[in-house]
């Protein structure tokens, strides 16, 4: 197997055997292992064609959705699920076991120490982190910085993995990555080669891109998925109150898919969100705004960050909702080298 590049503290490139990386990072059972449990190779191929590449991913599907795959009968689906259950432990575990399992969580630096401290170490894998705010509040700049910092080795507070970027607003700029990579002492071309990018134009296209990601993530060590922004296409493709229920249902399916990707492949999912006017925000609030997406998005995102503009290039990040973090604020700034600590 070809050796893989990894960065040292001095910014020098070091070669590590890809086998070793895989041993450390593989946290899922490949769908191919079902063959050893007596499942037909043709049926396994049908699952892969439907975007299911791991046993963990298989168990995240209902039997109803699996029987919808062409060529899989109810009897076959029962047999496949039974075989997958033998390979995985899907029942209850103790709190101590879960605490041990949580040690696999990687926290990726944002580039700002103040922001990292607020987030308990950085952007977490295994969950969805949502950043919402007005235009020019730093959401996309944070996304660009994470594209680079994710590729740093673990001991430098990186994720030692690749990045997938789904762009719905056309705001990703590869030339923006170059100065950020230089700031971290990394080779810009190597960094750009480790980012896979797709531009989505409809909500259906956005969902299909997520289905196709499973194949890539099962083969290569990805550590971050960015969707910028998650809501934009839904606001375009669905209009008026008459289509609101359908929009929210489709949005819920999309967010469910993102949650499954995060947990199946131990990746961090960073999504940006827009804000809408909140007429009921109260008479004492000068400019009432709330995140778009309603309760569906509020419940799906594990950590919600509210970004707003500060003085000059400074930005303020506030913990809006998180299960394990206290409420608080951090000030950071956006410079040519990406997100960094604010200068007094």
Helices and strands as residue ranges (DSSP letters): E 4-7, E 13-16, H 18-25, G 31-37, H 41-49, H 55-58, H 63-67, H 74-87, H 95-101, G 102-104, E 107-108, H 113-118, E 123-124, E 128-132, H 139-149, G 154-156, E 162-167, H 174-183, H 188-193, E 195-199, H 203-219, E 222-228, H 232-237, G 241-243, H 244-265, E 268-273, E 275-277, G 279-281, E 289-291, H 294-300, E 303-309, E 314-321, E 329-335, E 338-341
